[in-house]
Amino acid sequence: MSALDDCYNVFDLRDAAKRKLPKAMFEFVDRSTEDEVALRNNRAAFEKIKLRHRSLVDVSGRSTKTTLFGKEIAAPMAIAPTGAAGLCWYEGELELAKAAAKMKIPFTLATGAMTSMEKIAKEANFRLWFQLYVWKQRELSYQLIERAKNNGFEALIVTTDTIVSPNREYNARNGLQLPFTPTVRFTMDIMQKPGWFLNVLMKYLTTIGMPRNENYPEPYRRNIGADPFRQEVMRQDSLNWDDVKIFRDKWPGILMLKGINRVDDALKAVSAGVDGIVVSNHGGRNMDSAAATIDMLPEIAEAVGDKITVLLDSGIRRGSDIVKAVARGAKCVLTGRATLYGTAVGGEAGALKAINIIRTEMDKTMAYTGCNRVDEITTDIFFADRETNRMAAS
Ligand SMILES: Cc1cc2nc3c(=O)[nH]c(=O)nc-3n(C[C@H](O)[C@H](O)[C@H](O)COP(=O)(O)O)c2cc1C
């Protein structure tokens, strides 16, 4: 019996991932920053939204399919960039990308991934997006943009909310600090998870050596133990709207900004000529006082939703969360941890399971709320009580 057989929802996958991964790795994926208020708040904001089911509607022909940037996808769902997939499973990014391709949803490859964009483009080519962290030396970022273009990536997503390195104190406690030097604690931690040691770390060590950030520009493509921030390789604190204009000039495909969480920034994104924004607080991993994205979404979607494509992430764990986000104006959501847990438990099969679970839950929520098509999901489904749902109804 595989560990996946016992998983019926994303929270089960999380528990199974916890059993598989070394503590340092699991916490890196699962936790957020400082007091983890933003992480909890992201979930609480979804959970407090209540829906009204609709009776006696024939929903036997319903579908979760939708159109995003002019092309059909199986559900309003895409995979968020997560630099850690390759440490959850050997070449985890590739496993995740293959699952996304099979399920006909877009996949985003992170700058910090351990699998190269060339390999992903060759082996898992459905709709590929590349997430860009920006180097202080801008020329290096431009090289990456060129590389993504040459590999046929459909979209470039520039992450805008990781201005400085966040306070993830548990990483320091777990010995997962950069530059990496193995501590006794870390070594003990790994020894307690021999499955991960053999099937992930040893597979790298016996093939390519220590995993490397394969998408970094050549001079910096060293192993993941090196510290990009410390060495000033990647510096996000000078990133500004002039950069966005340059990215726009250099990138002919779909350009998105990820990490927008206020209306004025969304309006500036429109002026900068981007095609889409991802309303995101990085899954609560950066600023711990960040507002929940699902709370910010209605005003942002109202301001720019008819001009650019609005996507959302941070806190998606259930298919009903997608329905809520779509009703509040998102064309699509991105999943970070939810699909990463699946990957950690079962590689491609685990990622497929996570996507399937969420898509099926979405389908059921559509059925309960009387929606046959994604474009029928509107604010009409919300229960607007005075306490909790004022924003939903507006
Ligand atoms: C382990 C991990 C690594 C991440 N790495 C990146 C990254 O390299 N670039 C990026 O833009 N976002 C990164 N993110 C943020 C995700 O893209 C996404 O915004 C977030 O996970 C959404 O929240 P959720 O995990 O609640 O779905 C990462 C998230 C996690 C959990």
The ligand as a MOL file (V3000), in Angstrom:
LIG
                    3D

  0  0  0     0  0            999 V3000
M  V30 BEGIN CTAB
M  V30 COUNTS 31 33 0 0 0
M  V30 BEGIN ATOM
M  V30 1 C 8.5270 25.8130 -0.2490 0
M  V30 2 C 8.0920 27.0050 -1.0290 0
M  V30 3 C 8.9780 27.6210 -1.9110 0
M  V30 4 C 8.5840 28.7370 -2.6350 0
M  V30 5 N 9.4410 29.2900 -3.5490 0
M  V30 6 C 9.0360 30.3470 -4.2940 0
M  V30 7 C 9.8900 30.8930 -5.2900 0
M  V30 8 O 11.0040 30.4190 -5.5100 0
M  V30 9 N 9.4280 31.9560 -5.9850 0
M  V30 10 C 8.1820 32.5010 -5.7730 0
M  V30 11 O 7.8070 33.4580 -6.4270 0
M  V30 12 N 7.3580 31.9840 -4.8350 0
M  V30 13 C 7.7630 30.9300 -4.1140 0
M  V30 14 N 6.9150 30.3940 -3.1790 0
M  V30 15 C 5.5790 30.9840 -2.9990 0
M  V30 16 C 4.5640 30.3040 -3.9170 0
M  V30 17 O 4.8200 30.5800 -5.2620 0
M  V30 18 C 3.1390 30.7520 -3.6080 0
M  V30 19 O 3.0640 32.1440 -3.6820 0
M  V30 20 C 2.6410 30.2800 -2.2500 0
M  V30 21 O 3.1420 29.0050 -1.9390 0
M  V30 22 C 1.1310 30.2510 -2.2420 0
M  V30 23 O 0.6370 29.9030 -0.9860 0
M  V30 24 P 0.1760 28.4120 -0.5770 0
M  V30 25 O 1.4410 27.6600 -0.3050 0
M  V30 26 O -0.6300 28.6460 0.6250 0
M  V30 27 O -0.5730 27.8470 -1.7440 0
M  V30 28 C 7.2890 29.2750 -2.4600 0
M  V30 29 C 6.4030 28.6480 -1.5730 0
M  V30 30 C 6.7800 27.5250 -0.8760 0
M  V30 31 C 5.7900 26.8650 0.0350 0
M  V30 END ATOM
M  V30 BEGIN BOND
M  V30 1 1 1 2
M  V30 2 1 2 3
M  V30 3 2 2 30
M  V30 4 2 3 4
M  V30 5 1 4 5
M  V30 6 1 4 28
M  V30 7 2 5 6
M  V30 8 1 6 7
M  V30 9 1 6 13
M  V30 10 2 7 8
M  V30 11 1 7 9
M  V30 12 1 9 10
M  V30 13 2 10 11
M  V30 14 1 10 12
M  V30 15 2 12 13
M  V30 16 1 13 14
M  V30 17 1 14 15
M  V30 18 1 14 28
M  V30 19 1 15 16
M  V30 20 1 16 17
M  V30 21 1 16 18
M  V30 22 1 18 19
M  V30 23 1 18 20
M  V30 24 1 20 21
M  V30 25 1 20 22
M  V30 26 1 22 23
M  V30 27 1 23 24
M  V30 28 2 24 25
M  V30 29 1 24 26
M  V30 30 1 24 27
M  V30 31 2 28 29
M  V30 32 1 29 30
M  V30 33 1 30 31
M  V30 END BOND
M  V30 END CTAB
M  END
